[in-house]
Amino acid sequence: MTLSLPIIGITMGDPAGVGPEVIVKSFAHDQLHAQCRALVIGDAARLREACEIVGSQQEIRAISSPAEARFERGTIDCLDLNVIGPGVEFGRVQSICGEAAYRYVERAAQAALAGEIGAICTAPLNKEALQKAGHMFPGHTELLAHLCGIDEVSMMLTAPGLRVIHVTVHIGLIDAINKIEPGLVFRTLERAQTTLNKIGIARPRIAVCGINPHAGENGLFGNREEETKLAPAIEKAQAQGWDVSGPLPADTLFFRAIRGDFDIVVAMYHDQGHCPVKVLGIESGVNITVGLPVIRTSVDHGTAFDIAGTGKADERSLLEALRQGAELAPKG
């Protein structure tokens, strides 16, 4: 394995979910080793259980720091935090698993901020378990922002042929509409512009969803939110020389983006952006946190407690998240 490949730390997620299994399955793929040098931040004992479940012969090698990783084929280096102990039940919300998921992400953030790893790739955590453990965050995005000392970040989702960045995410719909204002919309546009520049798109075509049906239909629907909340931010971005269009009706915009008219869509709230991405296929979707001082990508699925511990979980979303993390991460 070449030393020019980026080092990516994979957090194990909720140990009662499918994270351990999709991680073990992913390490068996040649493409992982061709794209990055990966290590796991989690519990070595749980990864050994996952190997038994999926029938993997890979060795789990416990390490105490990223510098000890060897990145050898057939061996999974695990920065072993030893949080849960053996035999924890799969498929159930448990506070010890929420604590473990928090500790994995906390250690990964420390390693990324210290330059020990080039990117973080997260397996899914369970929000209820996280909060039962006393960590009152609605998800990875907000948790990582807190750990990195950042007040505001954006969630970007990708699927084949589609990228979506969100102005608001884990809040109710009424709260989301109230929160949207020109400054927040412009900062979201700025993060989209910067991120696509980083992956080699010099002049990204950015399209902004309206808030109301038909983007307000010139004031017929809603309370002119498109005019007061969105238009000023779009005009400011256009004045910067960015290729920004909108507000546009969301019911046709995603079709146009998948057709190739735009490089990224700016969604106003959680379901407006998430539903089109997940229709295209959860197994190939990726979640990227934009605006952190570190690179973070994630699977675009949950802990799947209904199949956790059965060996049925699909690893393709994790492999794609690792690919995109490697693309964004510093090399060497």
PyMOL commands that set and color helices and strands:
alter all, ss='L'
color gray80, all
select helices_A, chain A and resi 19-27+30-35+44-54+66-68+95-113+127-132+140-147+173-179+182-198+213-216+225-239+250-259+270-280+282-284+316-328
alter helices_A, ss='H'
color red, helices_A
select strands_A, chain A and resi 7-11+37-42+59-63+75-80+119-122+154-159+162-166+205-209+243-248+264-267+286-290+296-299
alter strands_A, ss='S'
color yellow, strands_A
deselect
rebuild
show_as cartoon
